[in-house]
Amino acid sequence: MATNLPMSPQLEQIHGEIHDNFRALANGFQKLDKIKDSNRQSKQLEDLTGKMRECKRLIKEFDREMKDEEGRNTPDVNKQLNEEKQSMIKELNSYVQLRKTYMNSLGNKKVELFDMGAGVSEPTADDNVQMASTMSNQELINSGMKTMDETDQVIERSKKTVQQTIEVGTQTAVTLKGQTDQMGRIVNELDTIQFSIKKATQLVKEIGRQVATDKCIMLFLLLIVCGVIAIIIVKVVNPNNKDIRDIPGLAPPAARRLLSLSTRVQFK
């Protein structure tokens, strides 16, 4: 859009986009008067609301760029740019009020222009909201800047929420990784314990077999000893029993004494 105001290319582009949206809003409200179906009117109001949101964003961007260039412009240029900004804010508020009129006539409260989050909606007539036609330029500027500040605060809160969500997600991922590693170590330890139990079971079985073998050997030795003792006892008790062979070194001493006596008699 051509203008006599001295603007930088960036400001001129934003200014042109704002007035293009204003023309679209004017044409949209003219078409709205010709629409009779309430559903189509609601859809048209939603489209116009989107245009007004875009105008609001562009005006805020225009104000930011204007402040950035304030030091490079003359006081007269800054004054003209400020007046142009006030004019655009006033024109946008007039469309906002026009939209409220159509909304009240339709009884439709679904579309909200400055939706600041759940549970927040724009004021109604019962809230004693000042009409744009009765507000001064300074009041319009203050109202617009207040709305922009509130929007900035909501955006900042949203950014913080997103950042906190990312941090929680990162911490959760780290915790899960630690728990996964710990579970892996526990599984490895269980495998080691199971292997040790198997080895211990095999060792116990081997020891049991060795003990059983030793017991058998001891039993055989005990039987042998008992047999020898039994033979010795029988031989001592009944030395004349010929069924039991003499054990070397265990001949009855009485026989030797008799033999000695008989030998002495012969010599005499």
Residue pairs with C-beta under 8 A, 6 or more apart in sequence:
1 15
1 16
1 19
1 20
3 12
3 15
5 15
5 77
5 80
5 81
5 84
6 73
6 77
6 80
7 15
7 81
8 65
8 69
10 65
11 62
11 65
11 66
11 69
11 81
14 58
14 61
14 62
14 65
15 62
15 84
17 58
18 55
18 58
18 59
18 62
18 88
21 51
21 52
21 54
21 55
21 58
22 55
22 88
22 91
22 92
22 95
24 51
25 48
25 51
25 52
25 55
25 95
28 44
28 47
28 48
28 51
29 48
29 95
29 98
29 102
31 44
32 41
32 44
32 45
32 48
32 102
35 41
35 44
38 106
38 108
41 102
41 106
42 106
42 108
42 110
42 111
45 99
45 102
45 103
45 106
45 108
45 111
46 110
46 111
48 95
48 99
49 99
49 111
49 112
49 113
52 92
52 95
52 96
52 99
52 113
53 113
55 88
55 92
55 95
56 92
56 113
56 114
56 144
56 147
56 148
59 85
59 88
59 89
59 92
59 144
60 148
60 151
62 85
62 88
63 85
63 148
66 78
66 81
66 82
66 85
70 78
73 81
85 141
86 137
86 140
86 141
89 140
89 141
89 144
90 132
90 137
90 140
92 144
93 132
93 135
93 140
93 143
93 144
94 132
94 133
96 113
96 132
97 131
97 132
97 133
99 113
100 122
103 109
103 111
104 125
109 121
112 121
112 122
113 122
114 122
114 147
114 150
114 151
115 121
116 150
116 151
116 154
117 154
123 129
130 139
132 140
135 143
231 244
231 247
232 247
232 250
234 241
234 244
235 241
235 244
235 246
235 247
235 250
236 250
239 252
239 254
239 255
